[in-house]
Amino acid sequence: MCAIVGGMSAEKQIRMLKYKPTIIVATPGRLWEMMTEYSHRYLLEQLPMADVVVLDEADRLIADGHFKELRDILAHIYT
C-alpha cells in the first residue's frame, strides 16, 4: 500500500512507488502532480494494473472545477 498525498515529501512517495504497490490511496492533486510533473514511470505505465486506487477528496476536485484532471486520471487507469 502506498499513500500519495500532499503535505508529504514527494521524494519519499517516489521511494515508496519503487515497491510497485498494488493498493494506492491518493489525493487527486498529488497523484496528478506525480504523473505529470515527476513523470513517474510506475504511475504512467503500471497504474492501470494496480488492484485498488482510492482517490480521496475527489468531491473537492469536481467542486473546484478541475474535473479535467480527474477525468484524465481515470482515463489513464482505465486504458
PDB file with one MODEL, atoms N, CA, C and O in Angstrom:
MODEL        1
ATOM      1  N   MET A   1       0.846  -1.185   0.000  1.00  0.00           N
ATOM      2  CA  MET A   1       0.000   0.000   0.000  1.00  0.00           C
ATOM      3  C   MET A   1       0.883   1.238   0.000  1.00  0.00           C
ATOM      4  O   MET A   1       1.951   1.260   0.612  1.00  0.00           O
ATOM      5  N   CYS A   2       0.421   2.256  -0.692  1.00  0.00           N
ATOM      6  CA  CYS A   2       1.184   3.491  -0.795  1.00  0.00           C
ATOM      7  C   CYS A   2       0.220   4.671  -0.724  1.00  0.00           C
ATOM      8  O   CYS A   2      -0.838   4.655  -1.352  1.00  0.00           O
ATOM      9  N   ALA A   3       0.589   5.686   0.039  1.00  0.00           N
ATOM     10  CA  ALA A   3      -0.199   6.914   0.117  1.00  0.00           C
ATOM     11  C   ALA A   3       0.499   7.995  -0.689  1.00  0.00           C
ATOM     12  O   ALA A   3       1.679   8.276  -0.478  1.00  0.00           O
ATOM     13  N   ILE A   4      -0.233   8.597  -1.610  1.00  0.00           N
ATOM     14  CA  ILE A   4       0.285   9.694  -2.434  1.00  0.00           C
ATOM     15  C   ILE A   4      -0.571  10.915  -2.097  1.00  0.00           C
ATOM     16  O   ILE A   4      -1.650  11.102  -2.660  1.00  0.00           O
ATOM     17  N   VAL A   5      -0.082  11.737  -1.182  1.00  0.00           N
ATOM     18  CA  VAL A   5      -0.868  12.870  -0.696  1.00  0.00           C
ATOM     19  C   VAL A   5       0.016  14.098  -0.559  1.00  0.00           C
ATOM     20  O   VAL A   5       1.227  13.993  -0.364  1.00  0.00           O
ATOM     21  N   GLY A   6      -0.605  15.254  -0.663  1.00  0.00           N
ATOM     22  CA  GLY A   6       0.108  16.498  -0.441  1.00  0.00           C
ATOM     23  C   GLY A   6       0.498  16.626   1.021  1.00  0.00           C
ATOM     24  O   GLY A   6      -0.098  15.983   1.886  1.00  0.00           O
ATOM     25  N   GLY A   7       1.492  17.451   1.296  1.00  0.00           N
ATOM     26  CA  GLY A   7       1.950  17.649   2.661  1.00  0.00           C
ATOM     27  C   GLY A   7       2.969  16.614   3.083  1.00  0.00           C
ATOM     28  O   GLY A   7       3.485  16.667   4.199  1.00  0.00           O
ATOM     29  N   MET A   8       3.261  15.680   2.208  1.00  0.00           N
ATOM     30  CA  MET A   8       4.250  14.641   2.466  1.00  0.00           C
ATOM     31  C   MET A   8       5.336  14.786   1.405  1.00  0.00           C
ATOM     32  O   MET A   8       5.042  15.183   0.278  1.00  0.00           O
ATOM     33  N   SER A   9       6.547  14.480   1.735  1.00  0.00           N
ATOM     34  CA  SER A   9       7.659  14.634   0.816  1.00  0.00           C
ATOM     35  C   SER A   9       7.439  13.837  -0.474  1.00  0.00           C
ATOM     36  O   SER A   9       7.176  12.635  -0.436  1.00  0.00           O
ATOM     37  N   ALA A  10       7.548  14.522  -1.608  1.00  0.00           N
ATOM     38  CA  ALA A  10       7.406  13.852  -2.905  1.00  0.00           C
ATOM     39  C   ALA A  10       8.508  12.811  -3.080  1.00  0.00           C
ATOM     40  O   ALA A  10       8.267  11.751  -3.659  1.00  0.00           O
ATOM     41  N   GLU A  11       9.698  13.095  -2.594  1.00  0.00           N
ATOM     42  CA  GLU A  11      10.806  12.154  -2.715  1.00  0.00           C
ATOM     43  C   GLU A  11      10.510  10.868  -1.961  1.00  0.00           C
ATOM     44  O   GLU A  11      10.813   9.779  -2.448  1.00  0.00           O
ATOM     45  N   LYS A  12       9.921  10.985  -0.778  1.00  0.00           N
ATOM     46  CA  LYS A  12       9.555   9.792  -0.014  1.00  0.00           C
ATOM     47  C   LYS A  12       8.498   8.986  -0.759  1.00  0.00           C
ATOM     48  O   LYS A  12       8.558   7.757  -0.791  1.00  0.00           O
ATOM     49  N   GLN A  13       7.543   9.670  -1.351  1.00  0.00           N
ATOM     50  CA  GLN A  13       6.497   8.978  -2.096  1.00  0.00           C
ATOM     51  C   GLN A  13       7.079   8.281  -3.326  1.00  0.00           C
ATOM     52  O   GLN A  13       6.644   7.186  -3.683  1.00  0.00           O
ATOM     53  N   ILE A  14       8.047   8.904  -3.964  1.00  0.00           N
ATOM     54  CA  ILE A  14       8.713   8.279  -5.107  1.00  0.00           C
ATOM     55  C   ILE A  14       9.421   7.006  -4.661  1.00  0.00           C
ATOM     56  O   ILE A  14       9.370   5.994  -5.360  1.00  0.00           O
ATOM     57  N   ARG A  15      10.077   7.041  -3.511  1.00  0.00           N
ATOM     58  CA  ARG A  15      10.733   5.836  -2.981  1.00  0.00           C
ATOM     59  C   ARG A  15       9.708   4.743  -2.700  1.00  0.00           C
ATOM     60  O   ARG A  15       9.969   3.570  -2.963  1.00  0.00           O
ATOM     61  N   MET A  16       8.554   5.112  -2.174  1.00  0.00           N
ATOM     62  CA  MET A  16       7.510   4.132  -1.873  1.00  0.00           C
ATOM     63  C   MET A  16       6.981   3.475  -3.145  1.00  0.00           C
ATOM     64  O   MET A  16       6.625   2.297  -3.132  1.00  0.00           O
ATOM     65  N   LEU A  17       6.926   4.225  -4.234  1.00  0.00           N
ATOM     66  CA  LEU A  17       6.425   3.687  -5.500  1.00  0.00           C
ATOM     67  C   LEU A  17       7.374   2.658  -6.108  1.00  0.00           C
ATOM     68  O   LEU A  17       6.966   1.863  -6.955  1.00  0.00           O
ATOM     69  N   LYS A  18       8.645   2.668  -5.678  1.00  0.00           N
ATOM     70  CA  LYS A  18       9.600   1.677  -6.186  1.00  0.00           C
ATOM     71  C   LYS A  18       9.213   0.255  -5.792  1.00  0.00           C
ATOM     72  O   LYS A  18       9.660  -0.712  -6.410  1.00  0.00           O
ATOM     73  N   TYR A  19       8.375   0.133  -4.756  1.00  0.00           N
ATOM     74  CA  TYR A  19       7.910  -1.189  -4.313  1.00  0.00           C
ATOM     75  C   TYR A  19       6.723  -1.682  -5.143  1.00  0.00           C
ATOM     76  O   TYR A  19       6.201  -2.768  -4.893  1.00  0.00           O
ATOM     77  N   LYS A  20       6.297  -0.895  -6.123  1.00  0.00           N
ATOM     78  CA  LYS A  20       5.187  -1.223  -7.022  1.00  0.00           C
ATOM     79  C   LYS A  20       3.946  -1.672  -6.252  1.00  0.00           C
ATOM     80  O   LYS A  20       3.506  -2.814  -6.381  1.00  0.00           O
ATOM     81  N   PRO A  21       3.385  -0.762  -5.452  1.00  0.00           N
ATOM     82  CA  PRO A  21       2.222  -1.121  -4.640  1.00  0.00           C
ATOM     83  C   PRO A  21       1.013  -1.482  -5.499  1.00  0.00           C
ATOM     84  O   PRO A  21       0.808  -0.922  -6.577  1.00  0.00           O
ATOM     85  N   THR A  22       0.231  -2.414  -5.008  1.00  0.00           N
ATOM     86  CA  THR A  22      -0.994  -2.784  -5.712  1.00  0.00           C
ATOM     87  C   THR A  22      -2.200  -2.042  -5.150  1.00  0.00           C
ATOM     88  O   THR A  22      -3.286  -2.092  -5.729  1.00  0.00           O
ATOM     89  N   ILE A  23      -2.014  -1.354  -4.025  1.00  0.00           N
ATOM     90  CA  ILE A  23      -3.059  -0.512  -3.440  1.00  0.00           C
ATOM     91  C   ILE A  23      -2.478   0.893  -3.288  1.00  0.00           C
ATOM     92  O   ILE A  23      -1.440   1.076  -2.651  1.00  0.00           O
ATOM     93  N   ILE A  24      -3.149   1.881  -3.875  1.00  0.00           N
ATOM     94  CA  ILE A  24      -2.694   3.264  -3.802  1.00  0.00           C
ATOM     95  C   ILE A  24      -3.854   4.121  -3.301  1.00  0.00           C
ATOM     96  O   ILE A  24      -4.955   4.079  -3.849  1.00  0.00           O
ATOM     97  N   VAL A  25      -3.592   4.892  -2.262  1.00  0.00           N
ATOM     98  CA  VAL A  25      -4.549   5.863  -1.742  1.00  0.00           C
ATOM     99  C   VAL A  25      -3.944   7.230  -2.041  1.00  0.00           C
ATOM    100  O   VAL A  25      -2.823   7.523  -1.626  1.00  0.00           O
ATOM    101  N   ALA A  26      -4.690   8.064  -2.763  1.00  0.00           N
ATOM    102  CA  ALA A  26      -4.105   9.322  -3.213  1.00  0.00           C
ATOM    103  C   ALA A  26      -5.120  10.445  -3.230  1.00  0.00           C
ATOM    104  O   ALA A  26      -6.319  10.229  -3.408  1.00  0.00           O
ATOM    105  N   THR A  27      -4.610  11.646  -3.042  1.00  0.00           N
ATOM    106  CA  THR A  27      -5.419  12.816  -3.333  1.00  0.00           C
ATOM    107  C   THR A  27      -5.206  13.091  -4.822  1.00  0.00           C
ATOM    108  O   THR A  27      -4.087  12.961  -5.317  1.00  0.00           O
ATOM    109  N   PRO A  28      -6.257  13.468  -5.533  1.00  0.00           N
ATOM    110  CA  PRO A  28      -6.124  13.649  -6.978  1.00  0.00           C
ATOM    111  C   PRO A  28      -5.050  14.655  -7.376  1.00  0.00           C
ATOM    112  O   PRO A  28      -4.344  14.457  -8.365  1.00  0.00           O
ATOM    113  N   GLY A  29      -4.928  15.735  -6.606  1.00  0.00           N
ATOM    114  CA  GLY A  29      -3.933  16.755  -6.943  1.00  0.00           C
ATOM    115  C   GLY A  29      -2.514  16.224  -6.904  1.00  0.00           C
ATOM    116  O   GLY A  29      -1.739  16.461  -7.830  1.00  0.00           O
ATOM    117  N   ARG A  30      -2.164  15.511  -5.849  1.00  0.00           N
ATOM    118  CA  ARG A  30      -0.797  14.983  -5.745  1.00  0.00           C
ATOM    119  C   ARG A  30      -0.573  13.863  -6.742  1.00  0.00           C
ATOM    120  O   ARG A  30       0.512  13.761  -7.314  1.00  0.00           O
ATOM    121  N   LEU A  31      -1.568  13.021  -6.964  1.00  0.00           N
ATOM    122  CA  LEU A  31      -1.418  11.947  -7.940  1.00  0.00           C
ATOM    123  C   LEU A  31      -1.181  12.543  -9.331  1.00  0.00           C
ATOM    124  O   LEU A  31      -0.305  12.088 -10.066  1.00  0.00           O
ATOM    125  N   TRP A  32      -1.968  13.565  -9.685  1.00  0.00           N
ATOM    126  CA  TRP A  32      -1.800  14.220 -10.981  1.00  0.00           C
ATOM    127  C   TRP A  32      -0.408  14.841 -11.087  1.00  0.00           C
ATOM    128  O   TRP A  32       0.240  14.755 -12.129  1.00  0.00           O
ATOM    129  N   GLU A  33       0.046  15.469  -9.995  1.00  0.00           N
ATOM    130  CA  GLU A  33       1.377  16.066  -9.965  1.00  0.00           C
ATOM    131  C   GLU A  33       2.458  15.004 -10.194  1.00  0.00           C
ATOM    132  O   GLU A  33       3.392  15.221 -10.965  1.00  0.00           O
ATOM    133  N   MET A  34       2.328  13.866  -9.528  1.00  0.00           N
ATOM    134  CA  MET A  34       3.327  12.801  -9.673  1.00  0.00           C
ATOM    135  C   MET A  34       3.310  12.236 -11.092  1.00  0.00           C
ATOM    136  O   MET A  34       4.351  11.850 -11.623  1.00  0.00           O
ATOM    137  N   MET A  35       2.138  12.191 -11.698  1.00  0.00           N
ATOM    138  CA  MET A  35       2.030  11.651 -13.046  1.00  0.00           C
ATOM    139  C   MET A  35       2.568  12.626 -14.095  1.00  0.00           C
ATOM    140  O   MET A  35       3.178  12.200 -15.076  1.00  0.00           O
ATOM    141  N   THR A  36       2.349  13.926 -13.898  1.00  0.00           N
ATOM    142  CA  THR A  36       2.707  14.892 -14.935  1.00  0.00           C
ATOM    143  C   THR A  36       4.051  15.571 -14.683  1.00  0.00           C
ATOM    144  O   THR A  36       4.917  15.566 -15.558  1.00  0.00           O
ATOM    145  N   GLU A  37       4.234  16.149 -13.509  1.00  0.00           N
ATOM    146  CA  GLU A  37       5.471  16.882 -13.247  1.00  0.00           C
ATOM    147  C   GLU A  37       6.658  15.959 -13.000  1.00  0.00           C
ATOM    148  O   GLU A  37       7.767  16.233 -13.458  1.00  0.00           O
ATOM    149  N   TYR A  38       6.428  14.872 -12.282  1.00  0.00           N
ATOM    150  CA  TYR A  38       7.520  13.946 -11.985  1.00  0.00           C
ATOM    151  C   TYR A  38       7.609  12.840 -13.033  1.00  0.00           C
ATOM    152  O   TYR A  38       8.621  12.143 -13.109  1.00  0.00           O
ATOM    153  N   SER A  39       6.568  12.674 -13.835  1.00  0.00           N
ATOM    154  CA  SER A  39       6.513  11.629 -14.868  1.00  0.00           C
ATOM    155  C   SER A  39       6.984  10.292 -14.318  1.00  0.00           C
ATOM    156  O   SER A  39       7.802   9.604 -14.929  1.00  0.00           O
ATOM    157  N   HIS A  40       6.452   9.935 -13.147  1.00  0.00           N
ATOM    158  CA  HIS A  40       6.902   8.709 -12.511  1.00  0.00           C
ATOM    159  C   HIS A  40       6.523   7.499 -13.359  1.00  0.00           C
ATOM    160  O   HIS A  40       5.358   7.313 -13.712  1.00  0.00           O
ATOM    161  N   ARG A  41       7.506   6.695 -13.673  1.00  0.00           N
ATOM    162  CA  ARG A  41       7.336   5.575 -14.598  1.00  0.00           C
ATOM    163  C   ARG A  41       6.258   4.584 -14.141  1.00  0.00           C
ATOM    164  O   ARG A  41       5.438   4.139 -14.944  1.00  0.00           O
ATOM    165  N   TYR A  42       6.266   4.244 -12.852  1.00  0.00           N
ATOM    166  CA  TYR A  42       5.281   3.275 -12.345  1.00  0.00           C
ATOM    167  C   TYR A  42       3.867   3.810 -12.546  1.00  0.00           C
ATOM    168  O   TYR A  42       2.984   3.073 -12.984  1.00  0.00           O
ATOM    169  N   LEU A  43       3.648   5.073 -12.232  1.00  0.00           N
ATOM    170  CA  LEU A  43       2.311   5.646 -12.369  1.00  0.00           C
ATOM    171  C   LEU A  43       1.887   5.736 -13.826  1.00  0.00           C
ATOM    172  O   LEU A  43       0.716   5.534 -14.147  1.00  0.00           O
ATOM    173  N   LEU A  44       2.814   6.032 -14.694  1.00  0.00           N
ATOM    174  CA  LEU A  44       2.479   6.180 -16.101  1.00  0.00           C
ATOM    175  C   LEU A  44       2.282   4.844 -16.814  1.00  0.00           C
ATOM    176  O   LEU A  44       1.460   4.742 -17.725  1.00  0.00           O
ATOM    177  N   GLU A  45       3.039   3.814 -16.401  1.00  0.00           N
ATOM    178  CA  GLU A  45       2.992   2.544 -17.113  1.00  0.00           C
ATOM    179  C   GLU A  45       2.190   1.462 -16.413  1.00  0.00           C
ATOM    180  O   GLU A  45       1.529   0.662 -17.075  1.00  0.00           O
ATOM    181  N   GLN A  46       2.234   1.422 -15.081  1.00  0.00           N
ATOM    182  CA  GLN A  46       1.647   0.286 -14.379  1.00  0.00           C
ATOM    183  C   GLN A  46       0.459   0.624 -13.503  1.00  0.00           C
ATOM    184  O   GLN A  46      -0.140  -0.283 -12.925  1.00  0.00           O
ATOM    185  N   LEU A  47       0.094   1.884 -13.380  1.00  0.00           N
ATOM    186  CA  LEU A  47      -1.057   2.250 -12.558  1.00  0.00           C
ATOM    187  C   LEU A  47      -2.327   1.521 -12.975  1.00  0.00           C
ATOM    188  O   LEU A  47      -3.097   1.117 -12.104  1.00  0.00           O
ATOM    189  N   PRO A  48      -2.578   1.336 -14.265  1.00  0.00           N
ATOM    190  CA  PRO A  48      -3.793   0.594 -14.629  1.00  0.00           C
ATOM    191  C   PRO A  48      -3.808  -0.851 -14.119  1.00  0.00           C
ATOM    192  O   PRO A  48      -4.868  -1.475 -14.073  1.00  0.00           O
ATOM    193  N   MET A  49      -2.646  -1.389 -13.734  1.00  0.00           N
ATOM    194  CA  MET A  49      -2.593  -2.764 -13.241  1.00  0.00           C
ATOM    195  C   MET A  49      -2.721  -2.844 -11.722  1.00  0.00           C
ATOM    196  O   MET A  49      -2.752  -3.944 -11.170  1.00  0.00           O
ATOM    197  N   ALA A  50      -2.794  -1.711 -11.039  1.00  0.00           N
ATOM    198  CA  ALA A  50      -2.970  -1.730  -9.590  1.00  0.00           C
ATOM    199  C   ALA A  50      -4.306  -2.376  -9.250  1.00  0.00           C
ATOM    200  O   ALA A  50      -5.282  -2.222  -9.984  1.00  0.00           O
ATOM    201  N   ASP A  51      -4.346  -3.092  -8.145  1.00  0.00           N
ATOM    202  CA  ASP A  51      -5.584  -3.740  -7.726  1.00  0.00           C
ATOM    203  C   ASP A  51      -6.625  -2.732  -7.257  1.00  0.00           C
ATOM    204  O   ASP A  51      -7.806  -2.847  -7.587  1.00  0.00           O
ATOM    205  N   VAL A  52      -6.175  -1.731  -6.474  1.00  0.00           N
ATOM    206  CA  VAL A  52      -7.096  -0.749  -5.900  1.00  0.00           C
ATOM    207  C   VAL A  52      -6.445   0.632  -5.946  1.00  0.00           C
ATOM    208  O   VAL A  52      -5.296   0.798  -5.535  1.00  0.00           O
ATOM    209  N   VAL A  53      -7.180   1.614  -6.445  1.00  0.00           N
ATOM    210  CA  VAL A  53      -6.751   3.008  -6.398  1.00  0.00           C
ATOM    211  C   VAL A  53      -7.888   3.784  -5.755  1.00  0.00           C
ATOM    212  O   VAL A  53      -8.999   3.823  -6.283  1.00  0.00           O
ATOM    213  N   VAL A  54      -7.609   4.403  -4.614  1.00  0.00           N
ATOM    214  CA  VAL A  54      -8.609   5.184  -3.890  1.00  0.00           C
ATOM    215  C   VAL A  54      -8.254   6.650  -4.059  1.00  0.00           C
ATOM    216  O   VAL A  54      -7.154   7.069  -3.701  1.00  0.00           O
ATOM    217  N   LEU A  55      -9.184   7.439  -4.608  1.00  0.00           N
ATOM    218  CA  LEU A  55      -8.972   8.870  -4.759  1.00  0.00           C
ATOM    219  C   LEU A  55      -9.744   9.591  -3.665  1.00  0.00           C
ATOM    220  O   LEU A  55     -10.975   9.585  -3.643  1.00  0.00           O
ATOM    221  N   ASP A  56      -9.012  10.201  -2.774  1.00  0.00           N
ATOM    222  CA  ASP A  56      -9.604  10.965  -1.687  1.00  0.00           C
ATOM    223  C   ASP A  56      -9.806  12.396  -2.160  1.00  0.00           C
ATOM    224  O   ASP A  56      -9.090  12.865  -3.044  1.00  0.00           O
ATOM    225  N   GLU A  57     -10.757  13.078  -1.589  1.00  0.00           N
ATOM    226  CA  GLU A  57     -11.049  14.486  -1.889  1.00  0.00           C
ATOM    227  C   GLU A  57     -11.504  14.705  -3.329  1.00  0.00           C
ATOM    228  O   GLU A  57     -11.408  15.827  -3.825  1.00  0.00           O
ATOM    229  N   ALA A  58     -11.988  13.691  -4.004  1.00  0.00           N
ATOM    230  CA  ALA A  58     -12.457  13.855  -5.385  1.00  0.00           C
ATOM    231  C   ALA A  58     -13.612  14.845  -5.450  1.00  0.00           C
ATOM    232  O   ALA A  58     -13.778  15.540  -6.452  1.00  0.00           O
ATOM    233  N   ASP A  59     -14.418  14.914  -4.382  1.00  0.00           N
ATOM    234  CA  ASP A  59     -15.528  15.857  -4.366  1.00  0.00           C
ATOM    235  C   ASP A  59     -15.028  17.293  -4.463  1.00  0.00           C
ATOM    236  O   ASP A  59     -15.656  18.122  -5.122  1.00  0.00           O
ATOM    237  N   ARG A  60     -13.907  17.597  -3.815  1.00  0.00           N
ATOM    238  CA  ARG A  60     -13.339  18.948  -3.890  1.00  0.00           C
ATOM    239  C   ARG A  60     -12.793  19.230  -5.281  1.00  0.00           C
ATOM    240  O   ARG A  60     -12.901  20.349  -5.782  1.00  0.00           O
ATOM    241  N   LEU A  61     -12.205  18.212  -5.903  1.00  0.00           N
ATOM    242  CA  LEU A  61     -11.650  18.383  -7.231  1.00  0.00           C
ATOM    243  C   LEU A  61     -12.753  18.740  -8.226  1.00  0.00           C
ATOM    244  O   LEU A  61     -12.576  19.616  -9.072  1.00  0.00           O
ATOM    245  N   ILE A  62     -13.881  18.061  -8.118  1.00  0.00           N
ATOM    246  CA  ILE A  62     -15.007  18.341  -9.006  1.00  0.00           C
ATOM    247  C   ILE A  62     -15.598  19.714  -8.684  1.00  0.00           C
ATOM    248  O   ILE A  62     -15.887  20.493  -9.592  1.00  0.00           O
ATOM    249  N   ALA A  63     -15.777  20.013  -7.401  1.00  0.00           N
ATOM    250  CA  ALA A  63     -16.392  21.269  -6.988  1.00  0.00           C
ATOM    251  C   ALA A  63     -15.537  22.473  -7.383  1.00  0.00           C
ATOM    252  O   ALA A  63     -16.070  23.538  -7.696  1.00  0.00           O
ATOM    253  N   ASP A  64     -14.222  22.307  -7.371  1.00  0.00           N
ATOM    254  CA  ASP A  64     -13.329  23.416  -7.696  1.00  0.00           C
ATOM    255  C   ASP A  64     -13.149  23.613  -9.194  1.00  0.00           C
ATOM    256  O   ASP A  64     -12.403  24.496  -9.618  1.00  0.00           O
ATOM    257  N   GLY A  65     -13.829  22.791 -10.003  1.00  0.00           N
ATOM    258  CA  GLY A  65     -13.749  22.969 -11.442  1.00  0.00           C
ATOM    259  C   GLY A  65     -12.547  22.338 -12.102  1.00  0.00           C
ATOM    260  O   GLY A  65     -12.183  22.720 -13.214  1.00  0.00           O
ATOM    261  N   HIS A  66     -11.925  21.387 -11.448  1.00  0.00           N
ATOM    262  CA  HIS A  66     -10.761  20.710 -12.005  1.00  0.00           C
ATOM    263  C   HIS A  66     -11.126  19.320 -12.506  1.00  0.00           C
ATOM    264  O   HIS A  66     -10.337  18.381 -12.394  1.00  0.00           O
ATOM    265  N   PHE A  67     -12.314  19.198 -13.052  1.00  0.00           N
ATOM    266  CA  PHE A  67     -12.805  17.890 -13.470  1.00  0.00           C
ATOM    267  C   PHE A  67     -11.937  17.286 -14.567  1.00  0.00           C
ATOM    268  O   PHE A  67     -11.855  16.063 -14.670  1.00  0.00           O
ATOM    269  N   LYS A  68     -11.292  18.101 -15.381  1.00  0.00           N
ATOM    270  CA  LYS A  68     -10.448  17.592 -16.460  1.00  0.00           C
ATOM    271  C   LYS A  68      -9.335  16.710 -15.903  1.00  0.00           C
ATOM    272  O   LYS A  68      -9.079  15.634 -16.442  1.00  0.00           O
ATOM    273  N   GLU A  69      -8.667  17.147 -14.829  1.00  0.00           N
ATOM    274  CA  GLU A  69      -7.591  16.354 -14.247  1.00  0.00           C
ATOM    275  C   GLU A  69      -8.115  15.021 -13.726  1.00  0.00           C
ATOM    276  O   GLU A  69      -7.480  13.987 -13.931  1.00  0.00           O
ATOM    277  N   LEU A  70      -9.260  15.031 -13.060  1.00  0.00           N
ATOM    278  CA  LEU A  70      -9.850  13.794 -12.563  1.00  0.00           C
ATOM    279  C   LEU A  70     -10.198  12.880 -13.728  1.00  0.00           C
ATOM    280  O   LEU A  70      -9.946  11.677 -13.675  1.00  0.00           O
ATOM    281  N   ARG A  71     -10.768  13.443 -14.766  1.00  0.00           N
ATOM    282  CA  ARG A  71     -11.109  12.654 -15.953  1.00  0.00           C
ATOM    283  C   ARG A  71      -9.853  12.047 -16.581  1.00  0.00           C
ATOM    284  O   ARG A  71      -9.872  10.898 -17.023  1.00  0.00           O
ATOM    285  N   ASP A  72      -8.761  12.817 -16.620  1.00  0.00           N
ATOM    286  CA  ASP A  72      -7.503  12.312 -17.183  1.00  0.00           C
ATOM    287  C   ASP A  72      -6.923  11.183 -16.339  1.00  0.00           C
ATOM    288  O   ASP A  72      -6.414  10.203 -16.884  1.00  0.00           O
ATOM    289  N   ILE A  73      -6.994  11.309 -15.016  1.00  0.00           N
ATOM    290  CA  ILE A  73      -6.504  10.238 -14.126  1.00  0.00           C
ATOM    291  C   ILE A  73      -7.311   8.982 -14.357  1.00  0.00           C
ATOM    292  O   ILE A  73      -6.746   7.902 -14.530  1.00  0.00           O
ATOM    293  N   LEU A  74      -8.629   9.108 -14.362  1.00  0.00           N
ATOM    294  CA  LEU A  74      -9.478   7.928 -14.551  1.00  0.00           C
ATOM    295  C   LEU A  74      -9.289   7.322 -15.937  1.00  0.00           C
ATOM    296  O   LEU A  74      -9.303   6.100 -16.084  1.00  0.00           O
ATOM    297  N   ALA A  75      -9.114   8.161 -16.949  1.00  0.00           N
ATOM    298  CA  ALA A  75      -8.877   7.644 -18.298  1.00  0.00           C
ATOM    299  C   ALA A  75      -7.578   6.855 -18.350  1.00  0.00           C
ATOM    300  O   ALA A  75      -7.482   5.845 -19.048  1.00  0.00           O
ATOM    301  N   HIS A  76      -6.590   7.316 -17.617  1.00  0.00           N
ATOM    302  CA  HIS A  76      -5.303   6.604 -17.589  1.00  0.00           C
ATOM    303  C   HIS A  76      -5.443   5.259 -16.880  1.00  0.00           C
ATOM    304  O   HIS A  76      -4.873   4.258 -17.315  1.00  0.00           O
ATOM    305  N   ILE A  77      -6.195   5.241 -15.798  1.00  0.00           N
ATOM    306  CA  ILE A  77      -6.375   3.989 -15.039  1.00  0.00           C
ATOM    307  C   ILE A  77      -7.137   2.968 -15.873  1.00  0.00           C
ATOM    308  O   ILE A  77      -6.811   1.781 -15.853  1.00  0.00           O
ATOM    309  N   TYR A  78      -8.145   3.420 -16.601  1.00  0.00           N
ATOM    310  CA  TYR A  78      -8.991   2.507 -17.338  1.00  0.00           C
ATOM    311  C   TYR A  78      -8.608   2.382 -18.816  1.00  0.00           C
ATOM    312  O   TYR A  78      -9.480   2.199 -19.665  1.00  0.00           O
ATOM    313  N   THR A  79      -7.332   2.478 -19.123  1.00  0.00           N
ATOM    314  CA  THR A  79      -6.886   2.313 -20.514  1.00  0.00           C
ATOM    315  C   THR A  79      -6.795   0.851 -20.888  1.00  0.00           C
ATOM    316  O   THR A  79      -6.436   0.525 -22.019  1.00  0.00           O
TER     317      THR A  79
ENDMDL
END
